[in-house]
Each structure stands twice: as structure tokens, then as C-alpha cells.
Amino acid sequence: MSERTLHDPKVIDGKAFATKLREKVARQVKALKEQHGFTPGLAVVLVGEDPASKVYVRNKGEQTAHAGMASFEDRLPATTSQAELLALIDKLNKDPNVNGILVQLPLPKQIDPQAIINAIDPDKDVDGFHVVNAGRLATGGQGLVPCTPYGCLLLLKDRLGDLAGKHAVVIGRSNIVGKPMAQLLLNESCTVTIAHSKTKDLPGEVRRADIVVAAVGRPQMVKGDWIKDGAVVIDVGINRIERDGKGKLVGDVDYASCHPKAGAITPVPGGVGPMTIALLLNNTLIAACRQRGVKLPE
Ligand code: NAP
């Protein structure tokens, strides 16, 4: 984020929020060790050589250790079979030092990602993608919530307080962002519209929204004239584009035209992105406390 962006009250500074959350998790981890003598552990599994995945996994490992948690990493070759990966998941499920398991996606094509996700113990599924956790989110049970939408919700509540009665439009219906985001907003008593690629009048739907969450994967698709005056705009998209011969990260929202209309808006980078790992650490802490039957430290 530029200096100008940082001092703009409309801008939702996800980076600063995520830093505070990671610091809080680190304090809670320290308290757990002091009061109960154990340290939460997160296991990350990487299969293959995808360069973006390698960067994510390295960042996750560093931030896990930084929060004072135990960080375990398993790197498997791209030729790994589904049975081999399932055997590793089984081992991690049984390991009492591992409280959270994350399998980095995408997986090589010989492996069915849903079969792997559903093999993880739901109580260690810190990504919140297991069908049991999706069911718990939908039915009001105590589960683990997907990190990116959970991060968006925290940013929204921090800015708006009570969300009840707001009209929220979520663009995108993936299992990892769009659907859990819509469910979380519904749980906050928003009136929720889920838009997708077959939605007939997307600009018209978005114009009715008090809250817009864009999780599409299309660079700068949401335009300023779609935004109701004062709406809060959360941009989940991370798209790499070429501009003036250089690579640049942009969201799914056309920031320049949406910023003047919005009441508040997340930038890309520096908005939703940093929240994901912070929520992963938070989920690992929650999972560890539940597994050990101890209260989450203040
Ligand atoms: P995804 O699985 O590809 O889903 C995209 C969704 O967008 C689908 O539901 C699709 O509709 C909808 N869509 C596509 N074109 C559309 C259009 N023209 N109009 C309306 N809807 C359209 O993507 P995802 O995994 O949810 O990720 C979405 C974006 O968020 C990506 O840019 C990704 O990189 C980013 N992301 C960021 C983070 C983070 O940490 N900040 C985490 C996860 C994802 P259909 O269902 O009809 O095909």
C-alpha cells in the first residue's frame, strides 16, 4: 500500500489488522505454554513443485514459527499417488503434536482434492474445507471456518459493527470463498445474494448491495458505477496482470472507479490477502484448545 492509501480513512487496512491478529495469537500461544505446557502445531503438506504454492508454504511455515507454534512440513514429489498422500494424512491425523493439517492446493491431477480434504480429521481441518465443517457452518455447529471468508467477515465487522439487515452481494460461489462467505454473512443476519457466472444482471444486483464481496478471479471486473453510494467493498481477488511491461497484482474490483463511490474498500495488495494466514494461525490455536479441552486464553 502507498503512504497515501494508508492515511485514507476509506481504506480497510487488512495488513495492519492481520498483524494485530497474529500478535494476539502469539500472546495466546505463549499463555497456553505457560498455563498448560503445550504448544499448538500446524502441519503443511506440499505435493509437487508449483512455484506459487512453494512461496505460500514457506510464508505459512515462517509465520507459524513466528507465532510460537510448532511448524511441520511434508514435501512430496509431483508423482505422489493418492494412496501415499492418504497414508500421510492418516499419520498426521493420529499425531497428537499436530493440531492443524493443511494440504496446499492445487494437487497434481492424479489426486482427487476432495478425497484428500475429507480424509483430514475435521477437528484438525484448519482450512475449514471438510464437508463436516461446511455442514457445521451451514447448521450453526461449532466447526472450523475457511480462513479467507472468515478474514473478510472480521474486516467487515470491524468497520460496520452489527451487520444485521444489511444487503450483502457475494460474487462467486466457490466452496473455499463464495459459499462460506455467503453463509457467514447469513449467520450475521444479512440478506444475502450469491452471484455467479450465470447471473443475469450482475451490475444491477451489485447496485442494491450495502456490502459487496468479490471473489471471482477476473481482474478489475467490478466497476464504480455498479457500487451504491457508501457501500463497503471487499475485494478477495488476486490477479497478476501485465501493465507497462511489468507484472502487477490487482483485485476483482476496479479500485480507481469504485473507491470514490464506496464507504470503505479493501486494496489489493494489503486488504484481504494478509488476513488468510492470520486466520489460519487463529484456527490452529482454536483447534489445539478444543483438542486439549482447554479454554482459549484471553
Ligand atoms: P473460483 O473457484 O474460480 O470461483 C470463481 C467464481 O466466480 C465462480 O463461482 C464463478 O461462477 C464466478 N465467476 C466467474 N466469472 C464470473 C463473471 N463473469 N461474473 C460473475 N461471476 C463469475 O475462484 P476462488 O477460488 O473462489 O477465488 C476467487 C478469487 O479470489 C481468485 O482471484 C483467487 O485468487 C482469490 N483468492 C484469494 C484468497 C486470499 O487469500 N486473498 C484466497 C482464495 C482465493 P461459476 O460458479 O458460475 O463458474
Residues whose N, C-alpha, C, O or C-beta is under 5 A from the ligand:
A	BS01	NAP	T148 G172 R173 S174 V177 G178 A195 H196 S197 K198 A215 V216 G217 V236 G237 I238 N239 V272 G273 T276
